Amino acid sequence: MARQSGKNADFSFNSVDISDELTNITQTTDVNIVEVTAFGDSAGTFVEGLPTSNYSISGFFDPAASQGDATIFTRIGSGSATASFETTGAVAGTNAPVYSGSAFVSSYSITSDVGGASTYTADLQVSGALSRAVS
C-alpha cells in the first residue's frame, strides 16, 4: 500500500493555486441514504441516493491579489469555479489521484488574534459530480 504524508498536497480554486497558505484540506463526500421501509418488510429497507461533495480548507490569511482571500472572496455569490485537490502534489497518476469539481463558496471566515497569525477558513460546495483522475 502506498501511504503518504499530506505535506505535499496542492489545492487550487478558480485556477489559482493557494497551497502555499493552506494548512488543512478536507474533502468530504456523503451519500444520502433514504429509508423505503414498508409495512410488509421484515427489516429496515434503504436505497442509495445521490452523492454530495464539499471541501473545507483553512490556512494563513494573505491579502495579496493572487492569493486565497482575493480568490475566495470574489467568488462569493458569483457562481461556481473549479476546485482541484492534488493529494500528493503531483499530476494525476496511479498513486496520485487528483479530485476536481465545480464548487460554490458556501462560507468564508477570517480570524485575527492578538499575538497570533491571521487565518481563514472556507467551505466549498461541489455542484454535480466530483471527478477522480489517476492518469
N, C-alpha and C positions, 0 to 999 in steps of 0.2 A: 504494500500500500504506500502511495506517495503522500506523506504528511508534509505539512509546510507551516511556516511562520506567516503571520499576517503582515509582517513588516514591509513587504514589497507590493502590497495591493495598490491598485490605481483606481480612481473614480473620476469620471467626468460627467458634467451636466451641461447641456446646451453647447456641446463641443468644446467646453473649457475644462482642462484638467485641473482639479482642485485638490489633488492628492497631497500636495506639499503643505497643506494646512490642516488636513483631516487627521484625527486621532482615533476615530471609530467609524466603521461602516457596517450596518446591519441590514441584510436583505431578508425579508420575510415573505413567504408565500403561504397563504391559507386557502383551504378548500371548504366551501360551505357544505356541510353535511345536513341533509334535510330528512326529517322523520316522516315516513309514509306508512306508519303502523295502522292497520285496520282492525276492526273488531274481531275478524276471523283469524288473525295472525296469532301464533303461539309465542312470539317474542317480538321485541322491537325490530322494525324494519326501516332501513335507511337507504337513501340514494345519494350519490356524489353530485354536488353542484359544480359551479364554475370556480376556478381558482382566481384569487386576487393577490397581487404582489405589491410590496412597498419597500422603500428604503428609509432608514433613519441614519443620518450622518451627523457627526459632530467634530468640531475642531477649533483651532485658534482663529479668532476674528482678524481678517486682513481687509482693509477698506480699499485696496488698490483696484483699479478698473478691471484688471484681468483675473481677479480672484473670486472667492466664494460669495462674499457679500453682494457685490455687483451682479454676479451671475445669477444667484438665487433670488435676490430681492426683486430684480427687474422681471422675473417670470411670475411673480405673484399676481394672479388674476389675468395673466396674459397668455393663457393656453399652455399646452404641454411642450416639452422639449425632451430630447433623448438623454437618458441616463445610462451610463455604461460602467460596469464593475468588472475590472480585470483582477481576479482573485490572487494571481501570482505576480502581477505587474508585467506579464509577458503577453504577446499576441496569442490568440486562441490556438490551443493545441491539445493533444490527448490528455496531458496532465495540467492543463492551464485553461479551464473554462472561462469564457467571458460572457457575462449576462448583460442583456440590454433590453430596454423598452422605452416607450413614450410615457413620460411622467409629468404630473402636475405638482406644484408646490402646495402641500396641504397645511404646513405650518412652518414658521421660521421664528427663532428666538435668539436674541443676543443677550449675553450676560457679562457684566463688568463688575469685578470685585476689587475693593480697595486692597492693594498689596498682592493682587493676583492678575493673571492674564485675562484678557477679554476673550470670550469664547462664543460659539454659536452652535445651535442645533437646528436641523431641518428635517422634515418628513416629506417624502416624495411619494405620491400615489401613482402607481403604474396603471395606465389605461390600456386595456387589451392584454395580449399575451406577452409574457416575459420570455425572451429567447435565450438559449444556452448554446453558444458556439464553441466547438472544440477543434476546428480546422479552418 
